[in-house]
Amino acid sequence: MTGSPAERAVLGSVLMDPKVYRFAADVVSADDFEDQRLGAIFAGMGRLLAVGAPVNEIAIGNHFPEWQIRGIEPGEVFTWTDNVAHAQSISQYGIAVRDAAIRRGLRDIGTRVVANAANPSWASPDAVSKAISELERLRESASTSMFVAKKLSAILDGSDEYDWVIPNLLERKDRLILTGGEGAGKTTFVRQLAILSAAGIHPTNFTPIEPVRVLVVDAENTERQWRRAVRWMTNTAAREGSADPGETVRVMASHRIDITKEQHLGEVHRLVDLHKPDVLFIGPLYKLVPGAINNDDDAAPLIVALDSLRDRDIALVMEAHAGKSTGGDGERELRPRGSSALLGWPEFGMGLRVTDASGMVQVVKWRGDRDVRDFPRYMQRGGAWPWMPSIG
């Protein structure tokens, strides 16, 4: 088998989805491949994509003579996708290839430094200068184009327009965490956001909107629980809206996952590729990892995984359990249970606090909004929809 697993995975990712080539090109170049034949193929893929030519197993194999690739059977190309969990992991594979190239460079420089140090004809200052020069060149070659500082004027030339998914509630790339105590109704509210928006009904003011493409990854509730909970709301929304959410909402239910595992995260990315949602409802958060989220170290890989989904230009809505502690006013804290890293991460963090026995809840912001959104301050159970805005 040619090359390292990471090198084959970079090429396999491009074969799975040529659009991800640019993510690898940000961190790795053809020269970074230890197997230079694979580096030449990577460069060739980039040239094909630049002119709009197809990039697939057959096309790549046909270009082997032109690219002077020898010793690789064209059929081997079909195996490069075998161990790729998802094409969106290409940046990780590319970083692995890049790191390996830097380590090889350091070893080569170290070998030459040792040889020069043992050579009596080399003056010490010359050996030191040469070693420093080689290390500086390696450092420069290790730089990528991932970080680019734009002129402020170029940033100001962009549009200030909101890219709404749900007008005045969710913009693309927004991250919303909704919390509440047991029985507060947060799951019902999240489902109302999903089903009504997919039907073309604004989920809090009930005006017509463009139907929203919705994907739900529910790691807690079963399909039977979904049927019992949303049948009436789905049928009503289909009658009153412009789209049938029964046909347009996609739900993966009752699969506890570890989203910090590449295979599970890759499967969620695959669903995003397949259904192309505008908003992903995923959670509850504690069901997305195998253990408790007790500290920042527990939260960090979860946040990285979720941000990789948000980077797909979709909004994220997540449910989380509120903590058990109480504040100075004696009320239960509504911040998510576990790591403090979850407090500052989302754009919007809100909790539902039951105010009385009538089913009234207050929508409490447990973190300051990063932008203005028009969520109701109070909601009442029951009425035309499960949750209706109230003046409190």
C-alpha positions in Angstrom: 0.0 0.0 0.0 1.4 3.4 -1.0 2.0 6.3 1.4 0.8 6.7 5.0 -2.8 6.2 6.1 -3.1 10.0 6.5 -1.8 10.6 3.0 -4.2 8.1 1.5 -7.1 9.6 3.5 -6.4 13.1 2.2 -6.8 11.8 -1.4 -9.7 9.6 -0.4 -11.5 12.6 1.1 -11.2 14.5 -2.1 -12.5 11.6 -4.1 -15.5 11.4 -1.8 -16.2 15.1 -2.1 -14.0 17.2 -4.3 -15.3 20.4 -2.7 -13.2 19.7 0.4 -9.9 20.0 -1.5 -9.6 23.6 -0.5 -9.6 22.7 3.2 -6.6 20.4 2.7 -4.8 22.9 0.5 -5.0 25.4 3.4 -2.7 23.1 5.5 -0.8 20.8 3.3 1.1 21.0 -0.1 2.2 18.3 -2.5 5.7 18.5 -1.2 4.5 17.5 2.3 3.7 13.9 1.1 6.3 11.4 2.1 5.2 9.4 -0.9 5.9 11.9 -3.6 3.7 10.0 -6.1 0.7 10.8 -3.8 1.9 14.4 -3.6 1.9 14.6 -7.4 -1.7 13.2 -7.4 -2.8 15.7 -4.8 -1.3 18.5 -7.0 -3.0 17.0 -10.1 -6.3 17.0 -8.3 -6.0 20.7 -7.6 -5.2 21.4 -11.3 -8.3 19.4 -12.4 -10.6 21.2 -10.0 -9.2 24.6 -11.1 -10.4 24.0 -14.6 -13.7 22.3 -13.6 -12.6 18.8 -14.7 -14.0 15.8 -12.9 -12.1 14.3 -10.0 -13.0 10.7 -9.4 -11.2 7.3 -9.2 -11.4 6.7 -13.0 -10.3 10.2 -14.0 -7.4 10.1 -11.6 -6.2 6.8 -12.9 -6.4 8.0 -16.4 -4.0 10.9 -15.6 -1.3 8.7 -14.1 0.8 8.6 -17.3 0.5 12.4 -17.7 1.5 12.9 -14.1 4.3 10.4 -14.4 2.9 8.2 -11.6 4.6 4.8 -11.7 4.2 1.8 -9.4 0.6 2.5 -8.4 -2.1 0.3 -9.9 -5.1 2.4 -11.0 -7.3 0.0 -9.0 -5.6 1.0 -5.8 -7.3 4.4 -6.1 -10.6 2.8 -5.3 -9.3 1.7 -1.8 -8.3 5.2 -0.6 -11.8 6.0 0.6 -12.2 2.8 2.6 -11.0 4.2 6.0 -12.3 7.8 5.5 -15.1 8.3 8.0 -16.2 11.5 6.2 -14.7 13.9 3.7 -15.1 16.8 6.2 -12.3 15.2 8.2 -9.8 16.2 5.5 -8.3 19.0 7.5 -7.4 16.6 10.3 -5.8 14.2 7.7 -4.0 17.2 6.1 -2.6 18.4 9.4 -1.3 14.8 10.1 0.5 14.8 6.8 1.9 18.3 7.5 3.1 17.3 10.9 4.8 14.2 9.6 6.5 16.4 6.9 7.8 18.8 9.6 9.1 15.9 11.8 10.9 14.5 8.8 12.4 17.9 8.1 13.6 18.2 11.7 15.1 14.7 11.6 17.0 15.6 8.4 18.3 18.8 9.8 19.3 17.1 13.0 21.2 14.4 11.0 23.1 17.1 9.1 23.8 19.1 12.3 25.3 16.0 13.9 27.4 15.2 10.8 28.7 18.8 10.6 29.5 18.9 14.3 31.7 15.8 13.8 33.5 17.3 10.7 36.7 19.1 11.9 36.8 21.1 8.7 33.6 22.9 9.7 34.1 26.1 11.8 31.6 26.1 14.7 30.0 29.5 13.8 29.4 28.2 10.2 27.8 25.1 11.5 25.5 27.0 13.8 24.6 29.6 11.2 23.7 26.8 8.7 21.6 25.0 11.2 19.7 28.1 12.1 19.2 28.9 8.5 17.8 25.5 7.8 15.5 25.7 10.8 14.2 29.1 9.7 13.4 27.7 6.2 11.5 24.8 7.8 9.5 27.2 10.0 8.6 29.3 7.0 7.6 26.2 5.0 5.4 25.1 7.9 3.3 28.2 7.7 0.0 27.9 5.9 -2.7 30.3 4.5 -5.2 29.4 7.2 -4.8 32.7 9.0 -5.3 35.8 6.9 -5.5 39.3 8.3 -7.8 41.4 6.1 -7.8 45.2 5.9 -10.6 46.6 8.0 -11.8 48.5 4.9 -12.3 45.1 3.1 -14.3 43.9 6.0 -16.4 47.0 6.1 -17.2 46.6 2.4 -19.2 43.5 3.2 -22.9 43.3 3.7 -24.5 44.0 7.1 -27.7 42.1 6.1 -28.8 39.2 8.3 -28.7 35.7 6.7 -31.8 34.5 8.5 -32.8 30.9 8.8 -35.8 31.9 11.0 -36.5 35.6 10.7 -35.4 37.5 13.8 -34.7 34.3 15.7 -31.9 32.3 14.1 -29.2 33.3 11.6 -26.9 30.9 9.8 -24.1 29.8 12.1 -26.0 30.8 15.3 -25.6 28.5 18.2 -28.5 28.3 20.6 -28.6 26.3 23.8 -32.0 26.0 25.5 -32.1 24.8 29.1 -34.7 24.2 31.7 -35.6 22.1 34.7 -37.2 18.7 34.3 -40.7 19.1 32.9 -40.3 22.8 32.0 -41.2 22.0 28.4 -37.9 22.7 26.7 -38.1 19.6 24.5 -41.6 20.6 23.3 -40.4 24.1 22.5 -37.4 22.8 20.5 -39.8 20.6 18.5 -42.1 23.5 17.9 -39.1 25.5 16.5 -38.3 22.6 14.2 -41.7 21.6 13.0 -43.3 25.0 12.5 -40.3 26.5 10.8 -40.2 23.5 8.4 -43.8 24.1 7.6 -43.2 27.7 6.7 -44.7 29.1 9.9 -42.7 31.3 12.2 -42.5 29.3 15.5 -43.1 32.2 17.9 -45.2 34.8 16.0 -46.8 32.3 13.6 -46.5 34.5 10.5 -45.6 32.9 7.1 -41.9 32.4 6.4 -39.9 30.5 3.8 -39.9 26.8 4.8 -36.7 25.8 6.6 -34.8 22.6 5.9 -34.6 20.8 9.2 -32.4 17.9 10.4 -32.9 16.5 13.9 -30.3 14.3 15.6 -32.1 13.2 18.8 -29.8 11.2 21.0 -32.3 10.6 23.7 -35.9 10.1 22.5 -37.2 7.1 20.5 -39.2 7.2 17.3 -42.3 6.1 19.3 -41.9 9.1 21.6 -41.6 11.3 18.6 -44.9 9.9 17.2 -46.8 10.5 20.4 -45.4 13.9 20.9 -45.6 15.6 17.5 -48.3 13.9 15.5 -50.9 16.6 16.2 -48.5 19.5 15.8 -47.1 18.1 12.5 -50.6 17.6 11.0 -51.8 21.0 12.0 -48.6 22.7 10.7 -49.0 20.8 7.4 -52.6 22.2 7.0 -51.7 25.8 8.0 -48.3 26.1 6.5 -46.9 26.1 3.0 -45.0 22.8 3.4 -45.6 19.5 5.1 -43.1 19.0 7.9 -43.9 15.3 7.9 -42.2 15.1 4.6 -39.4 17.7 5.0 -38.2 17.2 8.6 -35.5 14.5 8.9 -35.1 12.8 12.2 -32.5 10.4 13.5 -33.9 9.3 16.9 -32.8 7.2 19.8 -29.1 6.7 18.9 -26.8 7.7 21.7 -23.6 8.9 20.0 -20.2 10.0 20.9 -19.8 13.0 18.6 -16.1 13.4 19.7 -15.4 10.1 17.8 -14.5 10.7 14.2 -16.8 7.9 13.0 -19.9 9.2 14.7 -19.1 12.8 13.8 -18.5 11.7 10.2 -22.0 10.1 10.2 -23.6 13.4 11.3 -21.7 15.2 8.6 -22.9 12.6 6.1 -26.5 13.4 7.1 -25.8 17.1 6.7 -24.4 16.4 3.2 -27.4 14.2 2.3 -30.2 16.4 3.6 -28.6 19.9 3.4 -30.4 21.4 6.4 -30.6 25.1 7.2 -30.7 24.3 10.9 -29.6 21.2 12.9 -31.3 20.3 16.1 -28.9 18.1 18.0 -28.8 16.8 21.5 -29.3 16.8 24.4 -25.7 17.8 25.0 -25.1 15.2 27.7 -26.1 12.4 25.3 -23.5 13.5 22.7 -20.5 12.4 24.8 -19.9 9.1 26.7 -19.4 10.6 30.1 -20.3 13.7 32.1 -19.3 17.2 31.0 -17.7 18.2 34.3 -14.9 20.5 33.3 -13.4 22.3 30.3 -11.4 19.3 29.3 -14.6 17.3 28.9 -16.3 20.1 27.0 -13.5 21.0 24.6 -13.8 18.1 22.2 -17.6 18.4 22.2 -17.3 22.1 21.3 -14.8 21.4 18.5 -17.1 18.7 17.0 -20.2 20.9 17.1 -18.3 23.8 15.6 -17.3 21.6 12.7 -21.0 21.2 12.0 -21.7 24.9 12.5 -19.0 25.6 9.9 -21.2 24.0 7.3 -23.1 27.3 7.3 -26.0 26.0 9.3 -27.6 27.1 12.6 -27.3 24.8 15.6 -30.1 24.4 18.3 -29.2 22.3 21.3 -31.0 21.3 24.4 -29.2 20.9 27.7 -30.2 20.2 31.3 -30.0 23.1 33.7 -27.8 22.8 36.8 -29.2 21.9 40.2 -27.8 24.9 42.1 -29.8 27.9 43.1 -29.0 31.6 42.7 -29.0 34.3 45.3 -32.8 34.8 44.7 -33.5 31.2 45.6 -34.4 30.3 42.0 -32.8 27.4 40.2 -29.9 28.3 38.0 -30.7 27.8 34.3 -27.1 27.6 33.0 -26.3 24.3 31.4 -25.1 21.6 33.8 -21.3 20.9 33.7 -18.4 22.8 32.3 -18.3 26.6 32.4 -16.9 26.4 28.8 -20.5 25.9 27.7 -21.5 29.3 29.1 -19.6 31.5 26.7 -19.6 29.3 23.7 -23.1 29.8 22.1 -24.4 33.0 20.6 -27.6 32.6 22.6 -28.2 30.8 25.9 -31.7 30.7 27.3 -33.6 28.7 29.8 -37.3 28.1 30.6 -38.3 28.9 34.2 -41.8 27.8 35.4 -43.4 30.8 37.1 -46.7 29.3 38.3 -49.0 26.3 38.1 -50.9 27.7 35.0 -48.0 26.7 32.7 -46.5 30.1 32.3 -42.7 30.1 31.8 -40.2 32.9 31.8 -37.6 32.8 29.0 -34.4 33.6 31.0 -31.2 34.6 29.3 -28.3 32.9 31.2 -25.7 34.5 28.9 -25.7 37.9 27.2 -26.8 37.8 23.6 -24.2 38.5 21.0 -26.8 40.0 18.7 -30.4 41.1 18.9 -33.1 38.3 18.6 -36.8 38.5 19.1 -37.5 35.6 21.4 -40.5 36.1 23.7 -39.9 36.9 27.3 -42.8 34.8 28.6 -44.6 31.8 27.1 -47.8 30.0 28.0 -48.6 26.3 27.5 -51.5 25.5 25.3 -53.6 27.2 22.7 -53.2 27.0 19.0 -49.7 25.6 19.4 -47.9 23.9 22.4 -46.2 27.2 23.4 -47.7 30.6 22.8 -46.0 33.9 23.6 -47.4 35.7 26.6 -47.0 39.2 28.1 -46.3 37.7 31.5 
